[in-house]
Amino acid sequence: MKPAIKACLILSVAIFMAGCGETKTRKEINRRKAELKEHQATELKRAQEELRVTDSLLQLANMELETLQKQVDADKSALKATAEQLTLLTRTRMKRDSIRTQFEALGMKIRYIRQKQKEMQDKEQ
């Protein structure tokens, strides 16, 4: 067989195969994309729920810290503040800061997931 005829035959077979629909690889890619979309949606919902709970905890911790701070300030001005009160105040502040850090991390996670979803949506269009 002549090389030109052989190349033409190979090219026509390749075009025919490409036009016959999805290949096995393309099906796998599309399946993984669909799974990724589903995973992102699930993870977004879970993170939003966790953020809602964390927000409630943060509000409680802020109120507790504010109340304790007023009590300690009053006792300090009356020179009655104890080491236990000051330690409790510091631990409460640390707890509040920890919850705030978790809250901020969840917020960043949600923004990241939304950004990736938007990027995927833009690629599809």
DRENPA-3360 file (N, C-alpha, C; in nm, 2 decimals, always signed):
BEGIN
1 = MKPAIKAC = +0.08/-0.12/+0.00/+0.00/+0.00/+0.00/+0.09/+0.12/+0.00 ~ +0.05/+0.22/-0.08/+0.13/+0.34/-0.08/+0.11/+0.42/+0.05 ~ +0.22/+0.49/+0.09/+0.21/+0.57/+0.22/+0.10/+0.68/+0.22 ~ +0.08/+0.74/+0.11/-0.03/+0.84/+0.10/-0.16/+0.78/+0.12 ~ -0.19/+0.67/+0.07/-0.32/+0.60/+0.08/-0.33/+0.55/+0.23 ~ -0.22/+0.50/+0.28/-0.22/+0.45/+0.42/-0.25/+0.56/+0.52 ~ -0.19/+0.68/+0.50/-0.21/+0.79/+0.58/-0.35/+0.84/+0.57 ~ -0.40/+0.84/+0.45/-0.54/+0.89/+0.43/-0.64/+0.79/+0.50;
9 = LILSVAIF = -0.61/+0.66/+0.49/-0.70/+0.56/+0.55/-0.70/+0.58/+0.71 ~ -0.58/+0.60/+0.76/-0.56/+0.62/+0.91/-0.64/+0.74/+0.95 ~ -0.62/+0.85/+0.87/-0.69/+0.97/+0.91/-0.84/+0.96/+0.90 ~ -0.89/+0.89/+0.80/-1.03/+0.88/+0.79/-1.09/+0.79/+0.90 ~ -1.01/+0.69/+0.95/-1.06/+0.61/+1.06/-1.06/+0.69/+1.19 ~ -0.96/+0.77/+1.21/-0.95/+0.86/+1.33/-1.06/+0.96/+1.33 ~ -1.10/+1.02/+1.22/-1.21/+1.11/+1.21/-1.34/+1.04/+1.24 ~ -1.35/+0.92/+1.18/-1.47/+0.84/+1.20/-1.49/+0.80/+1.35;
17 = MAGCGETK = -1.38/+0.76/+1.42/-1.39/+0.73/+1.56/-1.42/+0.85/+1.64 ~ -1.36/+0.96/+1.61/-1.39/+1.08/+1.69/-1.54/+1.13/+1.67 ~ -1.59/+1.10/+1.56/-1.73/+1.14/+1.53/-1.83/+1.05/+1.58 ~ -1.79/+0.93/+1.63/-1.89/+0.83/+1.67/-1.94/+0.85/+1.81 ~ -1.92/+0.96/+1.87/-1.97/+0.98/+2.01/-1.86/+0.98/+2.11 ~ -1.90/+0.96/+2.23/-1.80/+0.97/+2.34/-1.72/+0.85/+2.35 ~ -1.59/+0.87/+2.37/-1.50/+0.76/+2.39/-1.50/+0.72/+2.53 ~ -1.44/+0.61/+2.56/-1.44/+0.56/+2.70/-1.37/+0.67/+2.79;
25 = TRKEINRR = -1.26/+0.73/+2.74/-1.19/+0.83/+2.82/-1.28/+0.95/+2.85 ~ -1.35/+1.00/+2.74/-1.44/+1.11/+2.76/-1.55/+1.08/+2.86 ~ -1.61/+0.96/+2.85/-1.71/+0.93/+2.95/-1.66/+0.93/+3.09 ~ -1.54/+0.88/+3.11/-1.48/+0.88/+3.24/-1.45/+1.03/+3.29 ~ -1.41/+1.11/+3.20/-1.38/+1.25/+3.24/-1.51/+1.32/+3.28 ~ -1.62/+1.30/+3.20/-1.75/+1.35/+3.23/-1.81/+1.30/+3.36 ~ -1.79/+1.17/+3.38/-1.83/+1.11/+3.51/-1.76/+1.18/+3.63 ~ -1.63/+1.20/+3.62/-1.56/+1.26/+3.73/-1.60/+1.40/+3.75;
33 = KAELKEHQ = -1.62/+1.47/+3.64/-1.67/+1.61/+3.65/-1.80/+1.62/+3.73 ~ -1.89/+1.53/+3.69/-2.02/+1.52/+3.76/-2.00/+1.49/+3.91 ~ -1.92/+1.39/+3.94/-1.89/+1.36/+4.08/-1.83/+1.48/+4.15 ~ -1.74/+1.55/+4.09/-1.68/+1.67/+4.15/-1.78/+1.77/+4.18 ~ -1.88/+1.80/+4.09/-1.98/+1.89/+4.12/-2.07/+1.85/+4.24 ~ -2.10/+1.72/+4.24/-2.18/+1.67/+4.35/-2.10/+1.68/+4.48 ~ -1.98/+1.65/+4.48/-1.89/+1.66/+4.60/-1.88/+1.80/+4.65 ~ -1.86/+1.90/+4.56/-1.86/+2.04/+4.60/-1.99/+2.08/+4.66;
41 = ATELKRAQ = -2.10/+2.05/+4.60/-2.23/+2.09/+4.65/-2.25/+2.03/+4.79 ~ -2.22/+1.91/+4.81/-2.23/+1.84/+4.94/-2.14/+1.91/+5.04 ~ -2.02/+1.93/+5.01/-1.92/+1.99/+5.10/-1.96/+2.13/+5.13 ~ -2.01/+2.21/+5.04/-2.06/+2.34/+5.06/-2.17/+2.34/+5.16 ~ -2.27/+2.25/+5.15/-2.38/+2.25/+5.24/-2.33/+2.21/+5.38 ~ -2.24/+2.12/+5.39/-2.19/+2.08/+5.52/-2.11/+2.19/+5.59 ~ -2.03/+2.26/+5.51/-1.95/+2.38/+5.56/-2.05/+2.49/+5.61 ~ -2.15/+2.51/+5.53/-2.25/+2.62/+5.57/-2.32/+2.58/+5.70;
49 = EELRVTDS = -2.35/+2.46/+5.72/-2.42/+2.41/+5.84/-2.32/+2.43/+5.96 ~ -2.20/+2.39/+5.94/-2.10/+2.40/+6.04/-2.07/+2.54/+6.07 ~ -2.07/+2.63/+5.97/-2.05/+2.77/+6.00/-2.17/+2.83/+6.08 ~ -2.29/+2.78/+6.05/-2.40/+2.83/+6.13/-2.39/+2.79/+6.28 ~ -2.35/+2.67/+6.30/-2.33/+2.63/+6.44/-2.21/+2.70/+6.51 ~ -2.11/+2.72/+6.43/-1.99/+2.79/+6.49/-2.02/+2.94/+6.52 ~ -2.11/+3.00/+6.43/-2.15/+3.14/+6.46/-2.23/+3.15/+6.59 ~ -2.31/+3.05/+6.61/-2.39/+3.05/+6.74/-2.29/+3.04/+6.86;
57 = LLQLANME = -2.19/+2.95/+6.85/-2.10/+2.93/+6.95/-2.01/+3.06/+6.97 ~ -1.98/+3.12/+6.86/-1.90/+3.25/+6.87/-1.98/+3.36/+6.94 ~ -2.11/+3.37/+6.91/-2.19/+3.47/+6.98/-2.20/+3.44/+7.13 ~ -2.21/+3.31/+7.16/-2.22/+3.28/+7.31/-2.09/+3.31/+7.38 ~ -1.98/+3.27/+7.31/-1.84/+3.30/+7.37/-1.82/+3.45/+7.38 ~ -1.86/+3.53/+7.29/-1.85/+3.68/+7.30/-1.93/+3.73/+7.42 ~ -2.05/+3.68/+7.43/-2.13/+3.73/+7.55/-2.07/+3.69/+7.68 ~ -2.02/+3.56/+7.68/-1.96/+3.51/+7.81/-1.84/+3.59/+7.84;
65 = LETLQKQV = -1.76/+3.62/+7.74/-1.63/+3.70/+7.76/-1.67/+3.84/+7.80 ~ -1.77/+3.90/+7.74/-1.81/+4.04/+7.78/-1.85/+4.05/+7.92 ~ -1.94/+3.95/+7.96/-1.99/+3.95/+8.10/-1.87/+3.93/+8.20 ~ -1.79/+3.84/+8.17/-1.67/+3.81/+8.26/-1.58/+3.93/+8.26 ~ -1.56/+3.99/+8.15/-1.47/+4.11/+8.14/-1.52/+4.22/+8.23 ~ -1.65/+4.24/+8.23/-1.71/+4.35/+8.31/-1.70/+4.31/+8.46 ~ -1.71/+4.19/+8.49/-1.70/+4.14/+8.63/-1.56/+4.16/+8.68 ~ -1.46/+4.12/+8.60/-1.32/+4.13/+8.64/-1.28/+4.28/+8.65;
73 = DADKSALK = -1.33/+4.36/+8.55/-1.29/+4.50/+8.56/-1.35/+4.57/+8.69 ~ -1.47/+4.53/+8.72/-1.53/+4.58/+8.85/-1.45/+4.54/+8.97 ~ -1.41/+4.41/+8.97/-1.33/+4.36/+9.08/-1.19/+4.42/+9.08 ~ -1.13/+4.45/+8.97/-1.00/+4.51/+8.96/-1.01/+4.65/+9.02 ~ -1.11/+4.73/+8.98/-1.12/+4.86/+9.04/-1.14/+4.87/+9.19 ~ -1.21/+4.76/+9.24/-1.23/+4.75/+9.38/-1.11/+4.67/+9.45 ~ -1.01/+4.64/+9.37/-0.89/+4.56/+9.42/-0.93/+4.43/+9.48 ~ -1.03/+4.36/+9.42/-1.08/+4.23/+9.47/-1.06/+4.12/+9.36;
81 = ATAEQLTL = -1.00/+4.15/+9.25/-0.98/+4.05/+9.15/-0.89/+3.94/+9.20 ~ -0.93/+3.81/+9.17/-0.85/+3.70/+9.21/-0.77/+3.64/+9.09 ~ -0.67/+3.56/+9.12/-0.59/+3.50/+9.02/-0.68/+3.40/+8.94 ~ -0.78/+3.34/+9.01/-0.87/+3.24/+8.94/-0.96/+3.32/+8.84 ~ -1.00/+3.44/+8.88/-1.08/+3.52/+8.78/-1.00/+3.56/+8.66 ~ -0.88/+3.60/+8.68/-0.80/+3.64/+8.57/-0.76/+3.53/+8.48 ~ -0.74/+3.41/+8.54/-0.71/+3.29/+8.46/-0.83/+3.25/+8.38 ~ -0.95/+3.25/+8.44/-1.07/+3.22/+8.37/-1.10/+3.32/+8.26;
89 = LTRTRMKR = -1.07/+3.45/+8.28/-1.09/+3.55/+8.17/-0.99/+3.52/+8.06 ~ -0.87/+3.48/+8.09/-0.77/+3.45/+7.98/-0.82/+3.33/+7.90 ~ -0.86/+3.22/+7.97/-0.90/+3.10/+7.91/-1.03/+3.12/+7.82 ~ -1.12/+3.21/+7.87/-1.24/+3.24/+7.80/-1.20/+3.31/+7.67 ~ -1.11/+3.40/+7.68/-1.06/+3.48/+7.56/-1.00/+3.38/+7.46 ~ -0.92/+3.29/+7.51/-0.85/+3.19/+7.42/-0.96/+3.10/+7.35 ~ -1.06/+3.06/+7.42/-1.17/+2.98/+7.37/-1.24/+3.06/+7.26 ~ -1.27/+3.19/+7.29/-1.34/+3.27/+7.19/-1.25/+3.29/+7.06;
97 = DSIRTQFE = -1.12/+3.31/+7.08/-1.03/+3.33/+6.97/-1.02/+3.20/+6.88 ~ -1.03/+3.09/+6.95/-1.02/+2.96/+6.88/-1.15/+2.94/+6.80 ~ -1.26/+2.97/+6.85/-1.39/+2.96/+6.78/-1.39/+3.06/+6.66 ~ -1.34/+3.18/+6.68/-1.33/+3.28/+6.58/-1.24/+3.23/+6.46 ~ -1.13/+3.17/+6.50/-1.04/+3.12/+6.39/-1.11/+3.01/+6.31 ~ -1.19/+2.92/+6.38/-1.26/+2.82/+6.31/-1.37/+2.88/+6.22 ~ -1.43/+2.99/+6.27/-1.54/+3.06/+6.19/-1.48/+3.12/+6.07 ~ -1.36/+3.18/+6.08/-1.30/+3.24/+5.96/-1.25/+3.14/+5.86;
105 = ALGMKIRY = -1.20/+3.03/+5.91/-1.15/+2.92/+5.82/-1.27/+2.86/+5.74 ~ -1.38/+2.84/+5.81/-1.50/+2.79/+5.74/-1.55/+2.89/+5.63 ~ -1.54/+3.02/+5.67/-1.58/+3.12/+5.57/-1.49/+3.12/+5.45 ~ -1.36/+3.10/+5.47/-1.27/+3.09/+5.36/-1.30/+2.97/+5.27 ~ -1.33/+2.86/+5.34/-1.36/+2.73/+5.27/-1.48/+2.75/+5.18 ~ -1.58/+2.81/+5.23/-1.71/+2.83/+5.16/-1.68/+2.92/+5.04 ~ -1.60/+3.03/+5.06/-1.57/+3.12/+4.94/-1.49/+3.04/+4.84 ~ -1.39/+2.96/+4.88/-1.31/+2.88/+4.79/-1.40/+2.78/+4.71;
113 = IRQKQKEM = -1.49/+2.71/+4.77/-1.58/+2.62/+4.70/-1.66/+2.69/+4.60 ~ -1.72/+2.81/+4.64/-1.80/+2.88/+4.55/-1.72/+2.93/+4.43 ~ -1.59/+2.97/+4.45/-1.50/+3.02/+4.35/-1.48/+2.91/+4.25 ~ -1.45/+2.79/+4.30/-1.42/+2.67/+4.21/-1.55/+2.63/+4.13 ~ -1.67/+2.64/+4.20/-1.79/+2.61/+4.12/-1.81/+2.71/+4.01 ~ -1.78/+2.84/+4.04/-1.80/+2.94/+3.93/-1.70/+2.92/+3.82 ~ -1.57/+2.88/+3.85/-1.48/+2.85/+3.75/-1.52/+2.74/+3.66 ~ -1.57/+2.63/+3.72/-1.62/+2.52/+3.65/-1.74/+2.56/+3.56;
121 = QDKEQ = -1.82/+2.64/+3.61/-1.94/+2.68/+3.53/-1.90/+2.77/+3.41 ~ -1.80/+2.86/+3.44/-1.75/+2.94/+3.33/-1.68/+2.86/+3.22 ~ -1.61/+2.75/+3.26/-1.54/+2.66/+3.16/-1.64/+2.59/+3.07 ~ -1.76/+2.56/+3.13/-1.86/+2.49/+3.06/-1.93/+2.57/+2.95 ~ -1.93/+2.70/+2.98/-2.00/+2.79/+2.89/-1.92/+2.84/+2.78;
% end
